């Protein structure tokens, strides 16, 4: 019976270490998923700056520039200049004027 005691201690230590490792992995997964859902590391944002002109080449003010499929949008200033942050490198900008 004395020979079984060290094996039992090893089993308890092994299970304890395994449980701790599993908890750490779960915690890291949770933190990673939280960061991704909040956009903390999912994709870097990039600022796009440009100028909107009419068909005669005159800068157009108060024109709306939005990222297609999102609510992310800005309005051009009096010189027709806009600056918008995008997270998708393949984003499509929509220009509209009312």
For each residue, the residues with C-beta under 8 A, 3 or more apart:
1: 4 5
2: 5
3: 6 7
4: 1 7 8
5: 1 2 8 9
6: 3 9 10
7: 3 4 10 11
8: 4 5 11 12
9: 5 6 12 13
10: 6 7 13 14
11: 7 8 14 15
12: 8 9 15 16
13: 9 10 16 17
14: 10 11 17 18
15: 11 12 18 19
16: 12 13 19 20
17: 13 14 20 21
18: 14 15 21 22
19: 15 16 22 23
20: 16 17 23 24
21: 17 18 24 25
22: 18 19 25 26
23: 19 20 26 27
24: 20 21 27 28
25: 21 22 28 29
26: 22 23 29 30
27: 23 24 30 31
28: 24 25 31 32
29: 25 26 32 33
30: 26 27 33 34
31: 27 28 34 35
32: 28 29 35 36
33: 29 30 36 37
34: 30 31 37 38 40
35: 31 32 38 40 41 42
36: 32 33 39 40 41 42
37: 33 34
38: 34 35
39: 36 42 43 87
40: 34 35 36
41: 35 36
42: 35 36 39 87
43: 39 87 88 89
44: 87
45: 85 86 87
46: 85 86 87 89
47: 83 84 85
48: 83 84 85 86 91 93
49: 81 82 83 84
50: 65 81 82
51: 59 76 79 80 81 82
52: 59 60 63 65 76 80 82 95
53: 56 57 58 59 60 80
54: 57 58 60
55:
56: 53
57: 53 54
58: 53 54 80
59: 51 52 53 76 78 79 80 81
60: 52 53 54 63 76 80 97
61: 76 77 78 79 80
62: 75 76 97
63: 52 60 75 76 80 82 95 96 97
64: 73 74 75 95 96 97 98
65: 50 52 73 74 75 76 82 84 93 94 95
66: 70 71 72 73 74 93 94 96
67: 70 72 73 84 86 88 91 92 93 94
68: 91 92 93 94
69: 92
70: 66 67 73
71: 66
72: 66 67 84 85 86
73: 64 65 66 67 70 84
74: 64 65 66 82 83 84
75: 62 63 64 65 82
76: 51 52 59 60 61 62 63 65 79 80 81 82
77: 61 80 81 82
78: 59 61
79: 51 59 61 76
80: 51 52 53 58 59 60 61 63 76 77
81: 49 50 51 59 76 77
82: 49 50 51 52 63 65 74 75 76 77
83: 47 48 49 74
84: 47 48 49 65 67 72 73 74 93
85: 45 46 47 48 72
86: 45 46 48 67 72 89 91
87: 39 42 43 44 45 46 91
88: 43 67 91
89: 43 46 86
90:
91: 48 67 68 86 87 88
92: 67 68 69
93: 48 65 66 67 68 84
94: 65 66 67 68
95: 52 63 64 65
96: 63 64 66
97: 60 62 63 64
98: 64
